[in-house]
Amino acid sequence: MSKWTDIRDTIVKEINVDQVTEEVKQRVTRTILNECIPAIEQAVDKFVTQIKEQAKDEHGWCYWRDAVVLPAVMQGGVWLVRLVLDKSLTPTVKA
């Protein structure tokens, strides 16, 4: 089985409950942080590396898209999701 299938199955297993409690939400958040985000980061980093290399041959708006905009949006999006999940998990663990 692929890594993505394992991740999907883990998440489906975690959210297939009769009652959603704080513990369930914490487990799902941890699963996303520990299994999904690292795999997504790897894919995004590989993509960004490739488009930044291609940007060297681009001109005008295509250069800025490949060198700055797409990398910032993609890496920034993953960073923001990780930050929000980390911040939302921390207070509930301490409480």
Backbone as XML, in Angstrom:
<?xml version="1.0"?>
<chain id="A" units="angstrom">
  <residue number="1" name="MET">
    <atom name="N" x="0.827" y="-1.180" z="0.000"/>
    <atom name="CA" x="0.000" y="0.000" z="0.000"/>
    <atom name="C" x="0.876" y="1.249" z="0.000"/>
  </residue>
  <residue number="2" name="SER">
    <atom name="N" x="0.343" y="2.314" z="-0.581"/>
    <atom name="CA" x="1.110" y="3.549" z="-0.620"/>
    <atom name="C" x="1.001" y="4.289" z="0.712"/>
  </residue>
  <residue number="3" name="LYS">
    <atom name="N" x="1.907" y="5.212" z="0.898"/>
    <atom name="CA" x="1.905" y="6.018" z="2.127"/>
    <atom name="C" x="0.604" y="6.820" z="2.234"/>
  </residue>
  <residue number="4" name="TRP">
    <atom name="N" x="0.135" y="7.345" z="1.095"/>
    <atom name="CA" x="-1.102" y="8.138" z="1.106"/>
    <atom name="C" x="-2.292" y="7.281" z="1.530"/>
  </residue>
  <residue number="5" name="THR">
    <atom name="N" x="-2.337" y="6.040" z="1.098"/>
    <atom name="CA" x="-3.426" y="5.142" z="1.487"/>
    <atom name="C" x="-3.366" y="4.865" z="2.982"/>
  </residue>
  <residue number="6" name="ASP">
    <atom name="N" x="-2.175" y="4.662" z="3.506"/>
    <atom name="CA" x="-2.014" y="4.452" z="4.946"/>
    <atom name="C" x="-2.486" y="5.674" z="5.729"/>
  </residue>
  <residue number="7" name="ILE">
    <atom name="N" x="-2.112" y="6.861" z="5.263"/>
    <atom name="CA" x="-2.515" y="8.108" z="5.931"/>
    <atom name="C" x="-4.033" y="8.246" z="5.895"/>
  </residue>
  <residue number="8" name="ARG">
    <atom name="N" x="-4.612" y="8.012" z="4.719"/>
    <atom name="CA" x="-6.065" y="8.120" z="4.585"/>
    <atom name="C" x="-6.765" y="7.151" z="5.521"/>
  </residue>
  <residue number="9" name="ASP">
    <atom name="N" x="-6.312" y="5.908" z="5.548"/>
    <atom name="CA" x="-6.940" y="4.895" z="6.390"/>
    <atom name="C" x="-6.817" y="5.236" z="7.875"/>
  </residue>
  <residue number="10" name="THR">
    <atom name="N" x="-5.688" y="5.788" z="8.261"/>
    <atom name="CA" x="-5.489" y="6.190" z="9.655"/>
    <atom name="C" x="-6.462" y="7.291" z="10.046"/>
  </residue>
  <residue number="11" name="ILE">
    <atom name="N" x="-6.614" y="8.277" z="9.172"/>
    <atom name="CA" x="-7.526" y="9.388" z="9.473"/>
    <atom name="C" x="-8.970" y="8.893" z="9.518"/>
  </residue>
  <residue number="12" name="VAL">
    <atom name="N" x="-9.358" y="8.065" z="8.551"/>
    <atom name="CA" x="-10.721" y="7.521" z="8.541"/>
    <atom name="C" x="-10.986" y="6.741" z="9.820"/>
  </residue>
  <residue number="13" name="LYS">
    <atom name="N" x="-10.009" y="5.951" z="10.246"/>
    <atom name="CA" x="-10.149" y="5.177" z="11.488"/>
    <atom name="C" x="-10.314" y="6.104" z="12.691"/>
  </residue>
  <residue number="14" name="GLU">
    <atom name="N" x="-9.535" y="7.182" z="12.720"/>
    <atom name="CA" x="-9.583" y="8.114" z="13.852"/>
    <atom name="C" x="-10.914" y="8.859" z="13.939"/>
  </residue>
  <residue number="15" name="ILE">
    <atom name="N" x="-11.496" y="9.213" z="12.789"/>
    <atom name="CA" x="-12.718" y="10.030" z="12.845"/>
    <atom name="C" x="-13.997" y="9.195" z="12.777"/>
  </residue>
  <residue number="16" name="ASN">
    <atom name="N" x="-13.872" y="7.893" z="12.674"/>
    <atom name="CA" x="-15.038" y="7.021" z="12.644"/>
    <atom name="C" x="-15.419" y="6.635" z="14.071"/>
  </residue>
  <residue number="17" name="VAL">
    <atom name="N" x="-16.048" y="7.574" z="14.783"/>
    <atom name="CA" x="-16.442" y="7.358" z="16.172"/>
    <atom name="C" x="-17.905" y="7.758" z="16.349"/>
  </residue>
  <residue number="18" name="ASP">
    <atom name="N" x="-18.514" y="7.252" z="17.414"/>
    <atom name="CA" x="-19.914" y="7.586" z="17.687"/>
    <atom name="C" x="-20.057" y="8.979" z="18.280"/>
  </residue>
  <residue number="19" name="GLN">
    <atom name="N" x="-19.097" y="9.367" z="19.105"/>
    <atom name="CA" x="-19.169" y="10.663" z="19.763"/>
    <atom name="C" x="-17.813" y="11.357" z="19.637"/>
  </residue>
  <residue number="20" name="VAL">
    <atom name="N" x="-17.841" y="12.613" z="19.207"/>
    <atom name="CA" x="-16.601" y="13.367" z="19.048"/>
    <atom name="C" x="-16.286" y="14.060" z="20.366"/>
  </residue>
  <residue number="21" name="THR">
    <atom name="N" x="-15.231" y="13.592" z="21.010"/>
    <atom name="CA" x="-14.797" y="14.177" z="22.274"/>
    <atom name="C" x="-13.513" y="14.962" z="22.044"/>
  </residue>
  <residue number="22" name="GLU">
    <atom name="N" x="-13.073" y="15.636" z="23.060"/>
    <atom name="CA" x="-11.812" y="16.385" z="22.970"/>
    <atom name="C" x="-10.655" y="15.444" z="22.665"/>
  </residue>
  <residue number="23" name="GLU">
    <atom name="N" x="-10.679" y="14.265" z="23.252"/>
    <atom name="CA" x="-9.623" y="13.285" z="23.004"/>
    <atom name="C" x="-9.573" y="12.879" z="21.525"/>
  </residue>
  <residue number="24" name="VAL">
    <atom name="N" x="-10.737" y="12.698" z="20.925"/>
    <atom name="CA" x="-10.795" y="12.337" z="19.505"/>
    <atom name="C" x="-10.222" y="13.468" z="18.659"/>
  </residue>
  <residue number="25" name="LYS">
    <atom name="N" x="-10.599" y="14.690" z="18.967"/>
    <atom name="CA" x="-10.086" y="15.841" z="18.210"/>
    <atom name="C" x="-8.568" y="15.950" z="18.350"/>
  </residue>
  <residue number="26" name="GLN">
    <atom name="N" x="-8.055" y="15.683" z="19.540"/>
    <atom name="CA" x="-6.605" y="15.721" z="19.746"/>
    <atom name="C" x="-5.904" y="14.620" z="18.947"/>
  </residue>
  <residue number="27" name="ARG">
    <atom name="N" x="-6.472" y="13.413" z="18.947"/>
    <atom name="CA" x="-5.874" y="12.312" z="18.182"/>
    <atom name="C" x="-5.855" y="12.616" z="16.688"/>
  </residue>
  <residue number="28" name="VAL">
    <atom name="N" x="-6.958" y="13.164" z="16.176"/>
    <atom name="CA" x="-7.018" y="13.501" z="14.753"/>
    <atom name="C" x="-6.004" y="14.592" z="14.433"/>
  </residue>
  <residue number="29" name="THR">
    <atom name="N" x="-5.916" y="15.594" z="15.291"/>
    <atom name="CA" x="-4.952" y="16.680" z="15.077"/>
    <atom name="C" x="-3.528" y="16.141" z="15.096"/>
  </residue>
  <residue number="30" name="ARG">
    <atom name="N" x="-3.215" y="15.271" z="16.047"/>
    <atom name="CA" x="-1.875" y="14.678" z="16.118"/>
    <atom name="C" x="-1.579" y="13.826" z="14.879"/>
  </residue>
  <residue number="31" name="THR">
    <atom name="N" x="-2.569" y="13.093" z="14.420"/>
    <atom name="CA" x="-2.389" y="12.263" z="13.227"/>
    <atom name="C" x="-2.081" y="13.131" z="12.018"/>
  </residue>
  <residue number="32" name="ILE">
    <atom name="N" x="-2.813" y="14.208" z="11.864"/>
    <atom name="CA" x="-2.557" y="15.127" z="10.746"/>
    <atom name="C" x="-1.157" y="15.710" z="10.867"/>
  </residue>
  <residue number="33" name="LEU">
    <atom name="N" x="-0.794" y="16.159" z="12.068"/>
    <atom name="CA" x="0.530" y="16.760" z="12.271"/>
    <atom name="C" x="1.659" y="15.757" z="12.072"/>
  </residue>
  <residue number="34" name="ASN">
    <atom name="N" x="1.480" y="14.534" z="12.523"/>
    <atom name="CA" x="2.569" y="13.559" z="12.484"/>
    <atom name="C" x="2.661" y="12.786" z="11.177"/>
  </residue>
  <residue number="35" name="GLU">
    <atom name="N" x="1.549" y="12.600" z="10.482"/>
    <atom name="CA" x="1.569" y="11.771" z="9.281"/>
    <atom name="C" x="1.293" y="12.545" z="7.998"/>
  </residue>
  <residue number="36" name="CYS">
    <atom name="N" x="0.327" y="13.431" z="8.018"/>
    <atom name="CA" x="-0.055" y="14.140" z="6.790"/>
    <atom name="C" x="0.901" y="15.285" z="6.456"/>
  </residue>
  <residue number="37" name="ILE">
    <atom name="N" x="1.130" y="16.144" z="7.416"/>
    <atom name="CA" x="1.922" y="17.349" z="7.154"/>
    <atom name="C" x="3.335" y="17.013" z="6.668"/>
  </residue>
  <residue number="38" name="PRO">
    <atom name="N" x="4.064" y="16.072" z="7.278"/>
    <atom name="CA" x="5.400" y="15.768" z="6.760"/>
    <atom name="C" x="5.379" y="15.280" z="5.308"/>
  </residue>
  <residue number="39" name="ALA">
    <atom name="N" x="4.411" y="14.461" z="4.960"/>
    <atom name="CA" x="4.320" y="13.977" z="3.574"/>
    <atom name="C" x="4.002" y="15.116" z="2.618"/>
  </residue>
  <residue number="40" name="ILE">
    <atom name="N" x="3.104" y="16.008" z="3.032"/>
    <atom name="CA" x="2.766" y="17.163" z="2.204"/>
    <atom name="C" x="3.968" y="18.090" z="2.071"/>
  </residue>
  <residue number="41" name="GLU">
    <atom name="N" x="4.696" y="18.309" z="3.171"/>
    <atom name="CA" x="5.886" y="19.163" z="3.124"/>
    <atom name="C" x="6.921" y="18.609" z="2.143"/>
  </residue>
  <residue number="42" name="GLN">
    <atom name="N" x="7.119" y="17.316" z="2.152"/>
    <atom name="CA" x="8.073" y="16.713" z="1.215"/>
    <atom name="C" x="7.654" y="16.957" z="-0.225"/>
  </residue>
  <residue number="43" name="ALA">
    <atom name="N" x="6.389" y="16.753" z="-0.520"/>
    <atom name="CA" x="5.896" y="16.956" z="-1.881"/>
    <atom name="C" x="6.011" y="18.420" z="-2.290"/>
  </residue>
  <residue number="44" name="VAL">
    <atom name="N" x="5.657" y="19.318" z="-1.397"/>
    <atom name="CA" x="5.735" y="20.757" z="-1.689"/>
    <atom name="C" x="7.187" y="21.176" z="-1.891"/>
  </residue>
  <residue number="45" name="ASP">
    <atom name="N" x="8.085" y="20.712" z="-1.038"/>
    <atom name="CA" x="9.495" y="21.077" z="-1.170"/>
    <atom name="C" x="10.073" y="20.583" z="-2.491"/>
  </residue>
  <residue number="46" name="LYS">
    <atom name="N" x="9.716" y="19.386" z="-2.897"/>
    <atom name="CA" x="10.190" y="18.859" z="-4.175"/>
    <atom name="C" x="9.666" y="19.705" z="-5.334"/>
  </residue>
  <residue number="47" name="PHE">
    <atom name="N" x="8.384" y="20.031" z="-5.291"/>
    <atom name="CA" x="7.775" y="20.852" z="-6.330"/>
    <atom name="C" x="8.426" y="22.229" z="-6.393"/>
  </residue>
  <residue number="48" name="VAL">
    <atom name="N" x="8.602" y="22.852" z="-5.229"/>
    <atom name="CA" x="9.196" y="24.198" z="-5.177"/>
    <atom name="C" x="10.623" y="24.179" z="-5.700"/>
  </residue>
  <residue number="49" name="THR">
    <atom name="N" x="11.387" y="23.172" z="-5.345"/>
    <atom name="CA" x="12.760" y="23.064" z="-5.854"/>
    <atom name="C" x="12.760" y="23.012" z="-7.378"/>
  </residue>
  <residue number="50" name="GLN">
    <atom name="N" x="11.855" y="22.239" z="-7.937"/>
    <atom name="CA" x="11.788" y="22.109" z="-9.392"/>
    <atom name="C" x="11.365" y="23.411" z="-10.066"/>
  </residue>
  <residue number="51" name="ILE">
    <atom name="N" x="10.352" y="24.090" z="-9.532"/>
    <atom name="CA" x="9.914" y="25.316" z="-10.211"/>
    <atom name="C" x="10.905" y="26.459" z="-10.029"/>
  </residue>
  <residue number="52" name="LYS">
    <atom name="N" x="11.622" y="26.468" z="-8.899"/>
    <atom name="CA" x="12.651" y="27.498" z="-8.737"/>
    <atom name="C" x="13.783" y="27.287" z="-9.735"/>
  </residue>
  <residue number="53" name="GLU">
    <atom name="N" x="14.102" y="26.039" z="-10.004"/>
    <atom name="CA" x="15.123" y="25.744" z="-11.014"/>
    <atom name="C" x="14.630" y="26.169" z="-12.394"/>
  </residue>
  <residue number="54" name="GLN">
    <atom name="N" x="13.381" y="25.911" z="-12.689"/>
    <atom name="CA" x="12.805" y="26.296" z="-13.968"/>
    <atom name="C" x="12.679" y="27.807" z="-14.104"/>
  </residue>
  <residue number="55" name="ALA">
    <atom name="N" x="12.548" y="28.499" z="-12.985"/>
    <atom name="CA" x="12.399" y="29.959" z="-13.012"/>
    <atom name="C" x="13.618" y="30.640" z="-13.629"/>
  </residue>
  <residue number="56" name="LYS">
    <atom name="N" x="14.766" y="29.987" z="-13.547"/>
    <atom name="CA" x="15.988" y="30.571" z="-14.105"/>
    <atom name="C" x="15.872" y="30.779" z="-15.613"/>
  </residue>
  <residue number="57" name="ASP">
    <atom name="N" x="15.030" y="29.989" z="-16.268"/>
    <atom name="CA" x="14.850" y="30.105" z="-17.708"/>
    <atom name="C" x="13.620" y="30.926" z="-18.096"/>
  </residue>
  <residue number="58" name="GLU">
    <atom name="N" x="12.876" y="31.403" z="-17.107"/>
    <atom name="CA" x="11.654" y="32.167" z="-17.367"/>
    <atom name="C" x="11.949" y="33.657" z="-17.398"/>
  </residue>
  <residue number="59" name="HIS">
    <atom name="N" x="10.994" y="34.399" z="-17.944"/>
    <atom name="CA" x="11.109" y="35.856" z="-18.015"/>
    <atom name="C" x="9.769" y="36.477" z="-17.645"/>
  </residue>
  <residue number="60" name="GLY">
    <atom name="N" x="9.815" y="37.698" z="-17.150"/>
    <atom name="CA" x="8.590" y="38.436" z="-16.844"/>
    <atom name="C" x="7.789" y="37.812" z="-15.720"/>
  </residue>
  <residue number="61" name="TRP">
    <atom name="N" x="6.459" y="37.787" z="-15.936"/>
    <atom name="CA" x="5.557" y="37.302" z="-14.901"/>
    <atom name="C" x="5.764" y="35.831" z="-14.584"/>
  </residue>
  <residue number="62" name="CYS">
    <atom name="N" x="6.145" y="35.047" z="-15.564"/>
    <atom name="CA" x="6.369" y="33.612" z="-15.322"/>
    <atom name="C" x="7.542" y="33.402" z="-14.360"/>
  </residue>
  <residue number="63" name="TYR">
    <atom name="N" x="8.564" y="34.267" z="-14.462"/>
    <atom name="CA" x="9.682" y="34.178" z="-13.524"/>
    <atom name="C" x="9.193" y="34.407" z="-12.098"/>
  </residue>
  <residue number="64" name="TRP">
    <atom name="N" x="8.429" y="35.479" z="-11.887"/>
    <atom name="CA" x="7.952" y="35.812" z="-10.549"/>
    <atom name="C" x="6.994" y="34.751" z="-10.013"/>
  </residue>
  <residue number="65" name="ARG">
    <atom name="N" x="6.188" y="34.177" z="-10.898"/>
    <atom name="CA" x="5.286" y="33.100" z="-10.482"/>
    <atom name="C" x="6.093" y="31.913" z="-9.954"/>
  </residue>
  <residue number="66" name="ASP">
    <atom name="N" x="7.119" y="31.488" z="-10.737"/>
    <atom name="CA" x="7.879" y="30.290" z="-10.379"/>
    <atom name="C" x="8.899" y="30.528" z="-9.265"/>
  </residue>
  <residue number="67" name="ALA">
    <atom name="N" x="9.461" y="31.716" z="-9.217"/>
    <atom name="CA" x="10.516" y="31.992" z="-8.244"/>
    <atom name="C" x="9.982" y="32.468" z="-6.900"/>
  </residue>
  <residue number="68" name="VAL">
    <atom name="N" x="8.826" y="33.144" z="-6.912"/>
    <atom name="CA" x="8.371" y="33.772" z="-5.671"/>
    <atom name="C" x="6.948" y="33.366" z="-5.277"/>
  </residue>
  <residue number="69" name="VAL">
    <atom name="N" x="5.990" y="33.579" z="-6.177"/>
    <atom name="CA" x="4.580" y="33.459" z="-5.797"/>
    <atom name="C" x="4.196" y="32.023" z="-5.433"/>
  </residue>
  <residue number="70" name="LEU">
    <atom name="N" x="4.383" y="31.087" z="-6.339"/>
    <atom name="CA" x="4.000" y="29.703" z="-6.035"/>
    <atom name="C" x="4.749" y="29.128" z="-4.829"/>
  </residue>
  <residue number="71" name="PRO">
    <atom name="N" x="6.068" y="29.330" z="-4.728"/>
    <atom name="CA" x="6.746" y="28.821" z="-3.524"/>
    <atom name="C" x="6.206" y="29.431" z="-2.232"/>
  </residue>
  <residue number="72" name="ALA">
    <atom name="N" x="5.955" y="30.737" z="-2.250"/>
    <atom name="CA" x="5.453" y="31.398" z="-1.039"/>
    <atom name="C" x="4.059" y="30.900" z="-0.671"/>
  </residue>
  <residue number="73" name="VAL">
    <atom name="N" x="3.198" y="30.764" z="-1.666"/>
    <atom name="CA" x="1.833" y="30.311" z="-1.389"/>
    <atom name="C" x="1.838" y="28.877" z="-0.877"/>
  </residue>
  <residue number="74" name="MET">
    <atom name="N" x="2.569" y="28.019" z="-1.540"/>
    <atom name="CA" x="2.556" y="26.602" z="-1.156"/>
    <atom name="C" x="3.240" y="26.363" z="0.188"/>
  </residue>
  <residue number="75" name="GLN">
    <atom name="N" x="4.451" y="26.874" z="0.345"/>
    <atom name="CA" x="5.156" y="26.662" z="1.609"/>
    <atom name="C" x="4.500" y="27.446" z="2.740"/>
  </residue>
  <residue number="76" name="GLY">
    <atom name="N" x="4.003" y="28.632" z="2.429"/>
    <atom name="CA" x="3.298" y="29.417" z="3.440"/>
    <atom name="C" x="2.016" y="28.752" z="3.897"/>
  </residue>
  <residue number="77" name="GLY">
    <atom name="N" x="1.300" y="28.143" z="2.960"/>
    <atom name="CA" x="0.065" y="27.442" z="3.317"/>
    <atom name="C" x="0.320" y="26.272" z="4.243"/>
  </residue>
  <residue number="78" name="VAL">
    <atom name="N" x="1.326" y="25.486" z="3.935"/>
    <atom name="CA" x="1.664" y="24.331" z="4.787"/>
    <atom name="C" x="2.128" y="24.829" z="6.156"/>
  </residue>
  <residue number="79" name="TRP">
    <atom name="N" x="2.939" y="25.871" z="6.171"/>
    <atom name="CA" x="3.417" y="26.435" z="7.435"/>
    <atom name="C" x="2.237" y="26.924" z="8.283"/>
  </residue>
  <residue number="80" name="LEU">
    <atom name="N" x="1.284" y="27.606" z="7.636"/>
    <atom name="CA" x="0.134" y="28.146" z="8.363"/>
    <atom name="C" x="-0.734" y="27.030" z="8.947"/>
  </residue>
  <residue number="81" name="VAL">
    <atom name="N" x="-0.979" y="25.994" z="8.181"/>
    <atom name="CA" x="-1.777" y="24.861" z="8.683"/>
    <atom name="C" x="-1.074" y="24.215" z="9.867"/>
  </residue>
  <residue number="82" name="ARG">
    <atom name="N" x="0.241" y="23.992" z="9.743"/>
    <atom name="CA" x="0.997" y="23.401" z="10.858"/>
    <atom name="C" x="0.927" y="24.295" z="12.098"/>
  </residue>
  <residue number="83" name="LEU">
    <atom name="N" x="1.101" y="25.597" z="11.916"/>
    <atom name="CA" x="1.065" y="26.538" z="13.033"/>
    <atom name="C" x="-0.285" y="26.503" z="13.741"/>
  </residue>
  <residue number="84" name="VAL">
    <atom name="N" x="-1.367" y="26.565" z="12.968"/>
    <atom name="CA" x="-2.708" y="26.569" z="13.558"/>
    <atom name="C" x="-2.977" y="25.262" z="14.307"/>
  </residue>
  <residue number="85" name="LEU">
    <atom name="N" x="-2.617" y="24.147" z="13.707"/>
    <atom name="CA" x="-2.836" y="22.868" z="14.382"/>
    <atom name="C" x="-1.987" y="22.745" z="15.644"/>
  </residue>
  <residue number="86" name="ASP">
    <atom name="N" x="-0.723" y="23.176" z="15.577"/>
    <atom name="CA" x="0.136" y="23.162" z="16.769"/>
    <atom name="C" x="-0.450" y="24.030" z="17.874"/>
  </residue>
  <residue number="87" name="LYS">
    <atom name="N" x="-0.854" y="25.238" z="17.511"/>
    <atom name="CA" x="-1.394" y="26.177" z="18.504"/>
    <atom name="C" x="-2.710" y="25.673" z="19.082"/>
  </residue>
  <residue number="88" name="SER">
    <atom name="N" x="-3.541" y="25.037" z="18.275"/>
    <atom name="CA" x="-4.826" y="24.550" z="18.787"/>
    <atom name="C" x="-4.648" y="23.312" z="19.647"/>
  </residue>
  <residue number="89" name="LEU">
    <atom name="N" x="-3.609" y="22.548" z="19.422"/>
    <atom name="CA" x="-3.384" y="21.340" z="20.210"/>
    <atom name="C" x="-2.758" y="21.650" z="21.559"/>
  </residue>
  <residue number="90" name="THR">
    <atom name="N" x="-1.862" y="22.602" z="21.606"/>
    <atom name="CA" x="-1.134" y="22.925" z="22.831"/>
    <atom name="C" x="-2.045" y="23.289" z="24.010"/>
  </residue>
  <residue number="91" name="PRO">
    <atom name="N" x="-2.992" y="24.236" z="23.848"/>
    <atom name="CA" x="-3.830" y="24.575" z="25.017"/>
    <atom name="C" x="-4.697" y="23.414" z="25.501"/>
  </residue>
  <residue number="92" name="THR">
    <atom name="N" x="-5.167" y="22.566" z="24.589"/>
    <atom name="CA" x="-6.035" y="21.477" z="25.020"/>
    <atom name="C" x="-5.261" y="20.399" z="25.750"/>
  </residue>
  <residue number="93" name="VAL">
    <atom name="N" x="-3.993" y="20.232" z="25.428"/>
    <atom name="CA" x="-3.164" y="19.239" z="26.111"/>
    <atom name="C" x="-2.855" y="19.722" z="27.528"/>
  </residue>
  <residue number="94" name="LYS">
    <atom name="N" x="-2.609" y="21.027" z="27.688"/>
    <atom name="CA" x="-2.281" y="21.580" z="29.002"/>
    <atom name="C" x="-3.489" y="21.593" z="29.923"/>
  </residue>
  <residue number="95" name="ALA">
    <atom name="N" x="-4.686" y="21.767" z="29.344"/>
    <atom name="CA" x="-5.890" y="21.897" z="30.171"/>
    <atom name="C" x="-6.260" y="20.620" z="30.878"/>
  </residue>
</chain>
